[in-house]
Amino acid sequence: MAHIAWLGKKSPFCGNVTYGLSTTEALRQRGHITSFIHFDNPGNPGGSETSLLANDPEVSLPYLIKSQVYTIPSPGAQRELRESLTRLKPDLVHASLTLSPLDFRLPELCQQIGVPLVATFHPPFDAEIRNLTAGTQQLTYQLYAPALARFDRVIVFSEVQAEVLARLGVQEHRLAVIPNGVDPECWTPASPQCNSPKRREVRDRLGKKRIFLYMGRIATEKNVEALLKAWKLVKPKGCLLVIVGDGPLRTTLQNKMGLPPNNDVLWWGYEKDLNTKIALLQCAEVFLLPSLVEGLSLSLLEAMATGTACVATDAGADGEVLEEGAGIVLSTQGVTTQLRTLLPVLRDQPVLTNELGRRARVRVLERYTLTRNIDALENLYGNLLGAEPLIAA
């Protein structure tokens, strides 16, 4: 078993946080030692103090600014990271890249202490520059590519993402395609007999209407405004659009769209409780993800695993996930127009949504389980550490 120093995020909530916490927990369950290094100013209320114990599983680094998108470390963060790694003596460093200036110093730092360095590169993308947001994300990839070329391995979520980085100069042998994965025993469809208190609580709040659901950040790249515009135009009778999440555009969109509360749109807000999120997806008939750019959406995989019919754009790897009938794939261009046509069909064809939900669950079981993800990760670690493959290829 290996000792992995994991450099990632624990807050504020985003896909990177979910990825880091679920992956390190799965690695620990398989017997690996994980030391979680993250930005959290020592001494803050609720924060963790940097420990001087060699076996401490958590190390905090000081920062100046931290958001869902980027982090600006304090001037002493690099020194503290070097000292922590020297003290911990890990077999390997895995950086779930936090989009901070410290990312660019990691190859040199790990070379100095003589340990292999793995990166997971999360920034969303669109293989084609079809909008301003996609163009901005392309610049992020161009900025990072020279540094990524110095990592021992760079994990990406799809072949399309790997092709983008390869075109930017990252050698193909350094790239490893390991898709996100979810636990299908956790994210599971509700059985006909399921009537848990949590599900009853969620169902009571939602009412008796058929549920169409968005779950994620409410930010420009998620393109929630296009979804709201289409919903306002169609006004599907007997249906409720539930917006689960928060973000910089929430108040603006609520005011701009002029949608009355408790009618056909419910602004649920940010939800941190796992069982409530599961119940929301189990109650939903259709999951909608209108993003302009994406990596590989964990919310999409969670919705698929719960047997919810899924509609998503072809941004990032999401189109690849839903291809060949596992869901409905939209273009990132003209999302409102496409949804205006599609929403009445989904409203009028419950047999279609049931079948799409069944196929979505099957697709997750075939390709996107957390077990498959961790198997591939263990093999990658074993390859870098000169060990025999832990799981047969």
C-alpha positions as CSV (number, residue, x, y, z in Angstrom):
1,M,0.0,0.0,0.0
2,A,1.2,3.5,-0.7
3,H,1.3,6.8,1.2
4,I,-0.3,9.5,-1.0
5,A,0.0,13.2,-0.2
6,W,-3.2,14.6,-1.7
7,L,-3.1,18.3,-2.5
8,G,-6.7,19.5,-3.2
9,K,-9.7,21.5,-1.9
10,K,-12.1,21.0,1.0
11,S,-13.9,24.3,0.5
12,P,-15.8,26.2,-0.9
13,F,-18.0,23.4,-2.3
14,C,-17.4,22.5,-6.0
15,G,-16.8,19.4,-8.1
16,N,-13.1,19.4,-7.1
17,V,-14.0,19.1,-3.4
18,T,-16.3,16.2,-4.1
19,Y,-13.7,14.5,-6.2
20,G,-10.9,14.9,-3.6
21,L,-13.0,13.8,-0.6
22,S,-14.6,10.7,-2.3
23,T,-11.3,9.6,-3.9
24,T,-9.2,9.9,-0.7
25,E,-11.8,8.1,1.3
26,A,-12.0,5.3,-1.2
27,L,-8.2,5.0,-1.2
28,R,-8.2,4.8,2.6
29,Q,-10.8,2.1,2.5
30,R,-8.4,0.1,0.4
31,G,-5.6,0.4,2.9
32,H,-3.6,3.4,1.5
33,I,-2.4,6.2,3.7
34,T,-3.6,9.6,2.5
35,S,-2.4,13.0,3.9
36,F,-4.8,15.7,2.7
37,I,-3.1,19.1,2.1
38,H,-5.4,22.0,1.4
39,F,-5.8,25.7,1.7
40,D,-7.3,26.6,5.0
41,N,-5.8,29.5,7.1
42,P,-4.5,27.9,10.3
43,G,-6.3,29.3,13.4
44,N,-9.5,30.3,11.6
45,P,-12.7,29.3,13.3
46,G,-13.4,25.8,12.1
47,G,-10.1,25.6,10.4
48,S,-7.4,23.0,11.1
49,E,-4.0,23.8,12.6
50,T,-1.0,22.6,10.7
51,S,0.3,19.6,12.6
52,L,3.9,18.8,13.4
53,L,3.2,15.1,13.6
54,A,4.6,13.0,10.8
55,N,1.5,10.9,10.6
56,D,-1.1,13.7,10.6
57,P,-3.6,13.0,7.9
58,E,-4.3,16.7,7.2
59,V,-2.2,19.8,6.6
60,S,-3.5,23.3,6.0
61,L,-1.8,26.0,3.9
62,P,-2.4,29.7,4.3
63,Y,-4.1,31.7,1.6
64,L,-5.1,35.2,0.7
65,I,-8.1,34.5,-1.5
66,K,-10.1,31.3,-2.1
67,S,-13.1,30.8,-4.3
68,Q,-14.8,28.0,-6.2
69,V,-12.7,29.0,-9.3
70,Y,-9.2,29.9,-8.0
71,T,-7.0,30.3,-5.0
72,I,-4.3,32.8,-4.2
73,P,-1.9,31.4,-1.6
74,S,-0.1,33.4,1.0
75,P,3.6,34.2,0.4
76,G,4.6,31.5,2.9
77,A,2.4,28.7,1.4
78,Q,5.1,27.2,-0.8
79,R,7.6,27.0,2.0
80,E,5.0,25.3,4.3
81,L,4.1,22.9,1.5
82,R,7.8,21.9,1.1
83,E,8.3,21.5,4.8
84,S,5.1,19.4,5.1
85,L,6.1,17.1,2.3
86,T,9.6,16.7,3.7
87,R,8.0,15.8,7.1
88,L,5.3,13.5,5.7
89,K,7.7,11.6,3.3
90,P,4.9,10.4,1.0
91,D,5.5,7.8,-1.8
92,L,3.7,10.0,-4.3
93,V,2.0,13.4,-4.5
94,H,-1.3,13.7,-6.2
95,A,-2.5,17.3,-6.9
96,S,-6.1,17.7,-7.7
97,L,-5.3,21.1,-9.2
98,T,-6.8,24.0,-7.4
99,L,-6.0,26.7,-10.1
100,S,-3.5,28.6,-8.0
101,P,0.0,29.9,-8.7
102,L,1.3,27.1,-6.5
103,D,0.3,24.6,-9.2
104,F,3.1,25.8,-11.4
105,R,5.8,25.2,-8.8
106,L,4.8,21.6,-8.0
107,P,7.0,19.8,-10.6
108,E,10.1,21.5,-9.4
109,L,9.2,20.9,-5.7
110,C,8.5,17.2,-6.2
111,Q,11.6,16.8,-8.2
112,Q,13.6,18.3,-5.3
113,I,12.2,15.9,-2.8
114,G,12.3,12.9,-5.2
115,V,8.7,11.8,-5.4
116,P,6.5,11.2,-8.4
117,L,3.9,13.9,-9.1
118,V,0.4,13.2,-10.5
119,A,-2.2,15.8,-11.4
120,T,-5.9,15.7,-12.0
121,F,-6.8,18.6,-14.3
122,H,-10.4,19.7,-13.7
123,P,-11.0,22.9,-15.6
124,P,-14.1,22.6,-17.8
125,F,-13.7,23.0,-21.6
126,D,-15.4,22.8,-24.9
127,A,-13.4,21.1,-27.7
128,E,-14.7,23.8,-30.0
129,I,-14.6,27.5,-29.3
130,R,-18.4,28.1,-29.7
131,N,-18.8,30.9,-27.2
132,L,-16.9,33.4,-25.1
133,T,-16.8,31.1,-22.0
134,A,-15.3,28.3,-24.1
135,G,-12.7,30.7,-25.4
136,T,-11.7,31.7,-21.9
137,Q,-11.3,28.1,-20.8
138,Q,-9.2,27.4,-23.8
139,L,-6.8,30.1,-22.5
140,T,-6.6,28.3,-19.2
141,Y,-5.6,25.1,-21.0
142,Q,-3.0,27.0,-23.0
143,L,-1.6,28.6,-19.8
144,Y,-1.4,25.2,-17.9
145,A,-0.1,23.0,-20.7
146,P,3.7,23.8,-20.3
147,A,3.5,23.1,-16.6
148,L,1.4,19.9,-17.1
149,A,4.1,18.6,-19.5
150,R,6.4,18.4,-16.4
151,F,4.1,16.3,-14.3
152,D,4.8,12.5,-14.3
153,R,1.1,11.8,-15.1
154,V,-1.9,14.1,-15.8
155,I,-5.3,12.6,-15.2
156,V,-8.1,13.9,-17.4
157,F,-11.7,12.7,-17.7
158,S,-12.1,12.0,-21.4
159,E,-10.3,11.2,-24.6
160,V,-11.5,14.6,-26.0
161,Q,-9.8,16.4,-23.1
162,A,-6.6,14.4,-23.6
163,E,-6.6,15.4,-27.3
164,V,-6.9,19.1,-26.3
165,L,-3.8,18.9,-24.0
166,A,-1.9,16.7,-26.5
167,R,-2.4,19.4,-29.1
168,L,-1.0,21.9,-26.7
169,G,2.2,20.0,-26.2
170,V,1.6,17.6,-23.3
171,Q,3.2,14.3,-24.3
172,E,0.6,11.5,-24.7
173,H,2.5,9.1,-22.4
174,R,2.0,11.5,-19.6
175,L,-1.8,11.6,-20.1
176,A,-4.1,9.2,-18.4
177,V,-7.9,9.1,-19.1
178,I,-9.7,8.1,-15.9
179,P,-13.3,9.2,-15.9
180,N,-15.1,10.4,-12.8
181,G,-17.0,7.7,-10.9
182,V,-19.9,7.6,-8.5
183,D,-21.0,4.9,-6.0
184,P,-24.1,3.3,-7.6
185,E,-25.0,1.8,-4.2
186,C,-25.4,5.3,-2.8
187,W,-26.8,7.0,-5.8
188,T,-29.6,4.6,-6.6
189,P,-33.1,4.7,-7.9
190,A,-35.9,4.7,-5.3
191,S,-37.6,1.3,-5.2
192,P,-41.4,1.3,-5.3
193,Q,-41.4,0.4,-1.6
194,C,-39.1,3.2,-0.7
195,N,-40.8,5.7,1.6
196,S,-38.0,7.0,3.8
197,P,-38.6,10.0,6.0
198,K,-36.1,12.0,4.0
199,R,-37.8,11.2,0.7
200,R,-41.2,12.0,2.2
201,E,-39.8,15.3,3.5
202,V,-38.4,16.3,0.1
203,R,-41.6,15.1,-1.8
204,D,-43.8,17.2,0.6
205,R,-41.7,20.3,-0.2
206,L,-41.8,19.7,-3.9
207,G,-45.6,19.0,-4.1
208,K,-47.3,16.7,-6.6
209,K,-46.0,18.1,-9.8
210,R,-43.6,16.3,-12.1
211,I,-40.1,17.4,-11.3
212,F,-37.5,18.7,-13.8
213,L,-34.2,19.5,-11.9
214,Y,-31.0,21.4,-12.3
215,M,-28.3,20.8,-9.7
216,G,-25.0,22.7,-9.7
217,R,-23.4,26.2,-9.5
218,I,-25.5,29.1,-10.7
219,A,-22.7,30.8,-12.7
220,T,-22.1,32.0,-16.3
221,E,-20.5,28.8,-17.5
222,K,-23.5,26.7,-16.4
223,N,-25.9,28.6,-18.7
224,V,-28.8,28.3,-16.3
225,E,-30.3,31.5,-17.8
226,A,-30.9,29.6,-21.1
227,L,-32.8,26.9,-19.2
228,L,-35.0,29.5,-17.4
229,K,-35.8,31.3,-20.6
230,A,-36.9,28.1,-22.3
231,W,-39.0,27.1,-19.2
232,K,-40.7,30.5,-19.2
233,L,-41.5,30.2,-22.9
234,V,-42.9,26.6,-22.6
235,K,-44.5,26.7,-19.1
236,P,-44.9,22.9,-19.0
237,K,-48.3,22.2,-17.4
238,G,-48.1,20.1,-14.3
239,C,-44.3,20.4,-14.1
240,L,-42.0,22.1,-11.6
241,L,-38.4,23.2,-12.4
242,V,-36.3,22.9,-9.3
243,I,-33.0,24.8,-9.2
244,V,-30.6,23.3,-6.6
245,G,-27.5,25.2,-6.0
246,D,-26.1,28.7,-5.4
247,G,-23.6,31.0,-7.1
248,P,-22.9,34.5,-8.2
249,L,-25.8,34.7,-10.7
250,R,-28.6,33.4,-8.5
251,T,-30.0,36.7,-7.3
252,T,-29.6,38.3,-10.7
253,L,-31.5,35.5,-12.5
254,Q,-34.3,35.4,-9.9
255,N,-34.8,39.1,-10.4
256,K,-34.3,39.1,-14.1
257,M,-36.5,36.2,-15.0
258,G,-39.4,37.5,-12.9
259,L,-40.6,34.0,-12.1
260,P,-43.1,33.8,-9.4
261,P,-42.2,31.7,-6.3
262,N,-43.9,28.4,-5.5
263,N,-45.5,28.2,-9.0
264,D,-43.5,26.5,-11.7
265,V,-40.0,27.2,-10.5
266,L,-38.6,26.4,-7.1
267,W,-35.2,28.0,-6.1
268,W,-34.1,25.3,-3.6
269,G,-30.7,26.9,-2.8
270,Y,-27.5,25.1,-1.9
271,E,-27.9,21.7,-0.5
272,K,-25.1,20.1,1.5
273,D,-27.0,17.1,2.9
274,L,-26.2,13.9,1.0
275,N,-29.5,12.1,1.7
276,T,-31.5,15.2,0.6
277,K,-29.6,15.4,-2.7
278,I,-30.2,11.7,-3.3
279,A,-33.9,12.2,-2.5
280,L,-34.1,15.2,-4.9
281,L,-32.7,13.2,-7.8
282,Q,-34.9,10.2,-7.0
283,C,-38.0,12.5,-7.1
284,A,-36.9,14.1,-10.3
285,E,-38.1,12.8,-13.7
286,V,-35.6,14.8,-15.8
287,F,-32.2,16.3,-15.0
288,L,-31.1,19.2,-17.1
289,L,-27.5,20.5,-17.5
290,P,-27.2,23.4,-20.1
291,S,-23.5,24.1,-19.5
292,L,-21.4,26.1,-22.0
293,V,-18.2,24.3,-20.7
294,E,-17.7,21.3,-18.5
295,G,-15.2,18.7,-17.4
296,L,-17.1,15.6,-16.5
297,S,-20.0,16.6,-14.3
298,L,-20.4,14.6,-11.1
299,S,-23.9,15.9,-10.8
300,L,-24.7,14.4,-14.2
301,L,-23.3,11.0,-13.2
302,E,-25.2,11.1,-9.9
303,A,-28.4,11.8,-11.7
304,M,-27.8,9.0,-14.2
305,A,-27.0,6.6,-11.3
306,T,-30.4,7.4,-9.7
307,G,-32.2,6.5,-12.9
308,T,-33.2,10.1,-13.8
309,A,-33.6,10.9,-17.5
310,C,-30.7,13.3,-18.4
311,V,-30.4,16.1,-20.9
312,A,-27.0,17.8,-21.2
313,T,-25.0,19.8,-23.7
314,D,-22.0,18.3,-25.5
315,A,-19.6,20.5,-23.5
316,G,-16.5,18.7,-22.1
317,A,-17.1,15.0,-21.7
318,D,-20.8,15.2,-20.9
319,G,-21.9,14.4,-24.5
320,E,-19.6,11.4,-24.5
321,V,-21.2,10.1,-21.3
322,L,-24.7,10.3,-22.8
323,E,-23.9,9.2,-26.3
324,E,-25.7,6.2,-28.0
325,G,-29.0,6.7,-26.2
326,A,-28.0,7.0,-22.5
327,G,-29.5,10.5,-22.6
328,I,-30.3,13.5,-24.8
329,V,-27.4,15.6,-26.0
330,L,-27.7,19.3,-26.9
331,S,-25.3,21.6,-28.6
332,T,-23.9,24.4,-26.5
333,Q,-25.2,26.8,-29.1
334,G,-28.9,27.7,-29.1
335,V,-29.7,25.9,-25.8
336,T,-32.9,27.9,-25.3
337,T,-34.2,27.1,-28.7
338,Q,-33.4,23.4,-28.4
339,L,-35.0,23.1,-24.9
340,R,-38.1,25.0,-26.1
341,T,-38.7,22.2,-28.6
342,L,-37.6,19.4,-26.2
343,L,-39.4,20.3,-23.0
344,P,-42.9,19.6,-24.4
345,V,-41.8,16.2,-25.6
346,L,-40.4,15.3,-22.2
347,R,-43.6,16.5,-20.6
348,D,-45.8,14.4,-22.9
349,Q,-43.7,11.2,-23.1
350,P,-43.3,9.7,-19.6
351,V,-42.5,6.4,-21.2
352,L,-39.5,8.1,-22.9
353,T,-38.2,9.6,-19.7
354,N,-38.5,6.3,-17.9
355,E,-36.5,4.5,-20.6
356,L,-33.9,7.2,-20.7
357,G,-33.5,6.9,-16.9
358,R,-33.1,3.2,-17.2
359,R,-30.4,3.5,-19.8
360,A,-28.6,6.2,-17.9
361,R,-28.3,3.9,-14.9
362,V,-27.0,1.1,-17.1
363,R,-24.3,3.4,-18.6
364,V,-23.0,4.4,-15.1
365,L,-22.8,0.7,-14.1
366,E,-20.9,-0.1,-17.3
367,R,-18.4,2.8,-17.3
368,Y,-18.6,5.3,-14.5
369,T,-18.5,3.6,-11.1
370,L,-16.2,4.8,-8.3
371,T,-14.8,1.3,-8.1
372,R,-13.5,1.4,-11.7
373,N,-12.1,4.9,-11.1
374,I,-10.1,3.8,-8.0
375,D,-8.9,0.6,-9.8
376,A,-7.5,2.7,-12.6
377,L,-5.9,5.1,-10.1
378,E,-4.2,2.3,-8.2
379,N,-2.8,0.9,-11.4
380,L,-1.4,4.4,-12.3
381,Y,0.2,4.7,-8.8
382,G,1.7,1.2,-9.1
383,N,3.1,2.0,-12.5
384,L,4.9,5.1,-11.2
385,L,6.1,3.4,-8.1
386,G,7.5,0.4,-9.9
387,A,5.0,-2.0,-8.4
388,E,3.1,-4.8,-10.0
389,P,-0.4,-3.7,-11.3
390,L,-2.8,-3.8,-8.4
391,I,-5.8,-4.6,-10.6
392,A,-5.6,-6.5,-13.9
393,A,-6.0,-4.2,-16.8
